[in-house]
Amino acid sequence: MSTDNLSSVSIQAEALPIASVPAWFGEVALLAHTLTRLGLLADISERVRFARKRFGTFEVIDFVVMLIGYAVSGEPTLKAYYERLHPFAPAFMALFGRSHLPHRATLSRFLAALDEPFVEALRTVFLHDALARLGPGVDVGGLWDRQGTRWSVFDLDATRQAARQRALPQGPDLPPPQRRLSAVCAPGYTGRKRGEVVRTRTTLLQAHTHQWLFTCGGAGNGDYRGELVRGLSVIVAYQTALGLLPSQALVRLDGLYGNGAIVVDLIAAGVCFVMRGKDSALLDLTQVKVRLALPADEQFTHPESGTCRNLFDCGEVP
């Protein structure tokens, strides 16, 4: 081995920090390519309009892609998201065919000015795209009973989140308190959660494919019946897109819907439902008492916890 011609190695160091590419940037790039290929970005630009001053040269699509990236990133706050994204802002916006990154304050003004028609228009674009790409019915799963009837199972869940507020000094020489949560929360039923104000969020999940088909929120207890009706309309549209009847949809409802008032809405939608009742007065009915005194129709034991549950068919309770 000849060692006459030794190659030299030159190492240069610089004190300036170089930001690393965020771990979630690749997922954003993949999502941007998919949204562009499916034409969703073009649909949002054409069908979702929101006219307001002080947005400068930015369009709705600029703010939408920012929120998409924020959702994918998993960053705890918008401030942390912007700090992580800022060194790669031109590359990020170029993924979606845009050139300039909106400032954080501009995004905040945009979110504060949003109205219900804009949100519904954006929701409609995503829903129509989801229903147009369901694929064959066999690919979206289902539940078959002993008679061979196919059921599509949906979980419609409304969750309350309580927020705590610190006590503020009050006096004739002090201005009235201004709380930031007043725009999104209101007094309501907190249940077992500690807090002074509440916000309710309703979600609709297709149980077989784990597709999120609908979500909405409201201050306080929210309009739970109105949100239920809107969620049921999405279920009917989903079944229609698959060529299935609304009566083949089985909706599982949480305790918020465990009263008789919503049964009218469920029957009107033509879906089947299972819900956890919260009206304990039903146990005082004579028909129910007589049935509970007899042996159970079915008995189910949980394979892990060993908890045993009895099933009673009480028929149609008036």
MOUR-V704804 format. One record per residue. RES is the residue in one small letter. NEAR is the number of other C-alpha atoms within 10 Angstrom. Layout:
# MOUR-V704804
((RES NEAR) (RES NEAR))
This chain:
# MOUR-V704804
((m 3) (s 5) (t 6) (d 6) (n 6) (l 7) (s 7) (s 6) (v 6) (s 5) (i 5) (q 5) (a 5) (e 6) (a 5) (l 6) (p 6) (i 8) (a 11) (s 9) (v 12) (p 12) (a 9) (w 14) (f 17) (g 11) (e 14) (v 21) (a 17) (l 11) (l 17) (a 23) (h 14) (t 13) (l 15) (t 15) (r 11) (l 12) (g 12) (l 16) (l 19) (a 14) (d 17) (i 18) (s 14) (e 11) (r 13) (v 19) (r 15) (f 15) (a 9) (r 10) (k 6) (r 10) (f 14) (g 9) (t 8) (f 15) (e 15) (v 16) (i 20) (d 20) (f 19) (v 16) (v 20) (m 20) (l 14) (i 13) (g 22) (y 20) (a 13) (v 13) (s 18) (g 10) (e 15) (p 10) (t 9) (l 15) (k 11) (a 11) (y 18) (y 18) (e 10) (r 17) (l 21) (h 14) (p 14) (f 17) (a 15) (p 14) (a 18) (f 23) (m 18) (a 14) (l 17) (f 20) (g 14) (r 16) (s 15) (h 15) (l 23) (p 19) (h 11) (r 14) (a 9) (t 16) (l 19) (s 13) (r 12) (f 17) (l 11) (a 10) (a 10) (l 12) (d 10) (e 7) (p 12) (f 15) (v 13) (e 11) (a 16) (l 16) (r 16) (t 15) (v 16) (f 16) (l 17) (h 12) (d 14) (a 15) (l 17) (a 12) (r 9) (l 14) (g 12) (p 10) (g 13) (v 9) (d 10) (v 16) (g 16) (g 19) (l 14) (w 11) (d 9) (r 6) (q 6) (g 8) (t 10) (r 16) (w 20) (s 23) (v 22) (f 23) (d 19) (l 24) (d 20) (a 23) (t 15) (r 22) (q 18) (a 23) (a 17) (r 12) (q 11) (r 7) (a 7) (l 10) (p 9) (q 10) (g 8) (p 6) (d 6) (l 8) (p 9) (p 11) (p 10) (q 8) (r 10) (r 8) (l 15) (s 11) (a 9) (v 14) (c 21) (a 20) (p 16) (g 18) (y 18) (t 18) (g 10) (r 7) (k 13) (r 12) (g 16) (e 16) (v 22) (v 25) (r 23) (t 23) (r 19) (t 20) (t 18) (l 25) (l 21) (q 21) (a 18) (h 14) (t 12) (h 12) (q 13) (w 15) (l 19) (f 20) (t 17) (c 16) (g 19) (g 18) (a 20) (g 21) (n 23) (g 21) (d 13) (y 18) (r 13) (g 11) (e 21) (l 22) (v 16) (r 14) (g 21) (l 25) (s 14) (v 17) (i 27) (v 19) (a 17) (y 24) (q 19) (t 13) (a 16) (l 16) (g 11) (l 17) (l 17) (p 21) (s 16) (q 19) (a 24) (l 19) (v 25) (r 19) (l 20) (d 17) (g 14) (l 16) (y 21) (g 16) (n 14) (g 11) (a 10) (i 14) (v 13) (v 9) (d 15) (l 16) (i 12) (a 10) (a 16) (g 15) (v 18) (c 16) (f 17) (v 12) (m 15) (r 13) (g 15) (k 14) (d 11) (s 9) (a 7) (l 14) (l 11) (d 9) (l 12) (t 10) (q 15) (v 16) (k 13) (v 10) (r 14) (l 16) (a 8) (l 9) (p 11) (a 13) (d 10) (e 10) (q 11) (f 11) (t 11) (h 9) (p 8) (e 6) (s 7) (g 9) (t 9) (c 10) (r 12) (n 12) (l 12) (f 15) (d 11) (c 13) (g 9) (e 6) (v 8) (p 7))
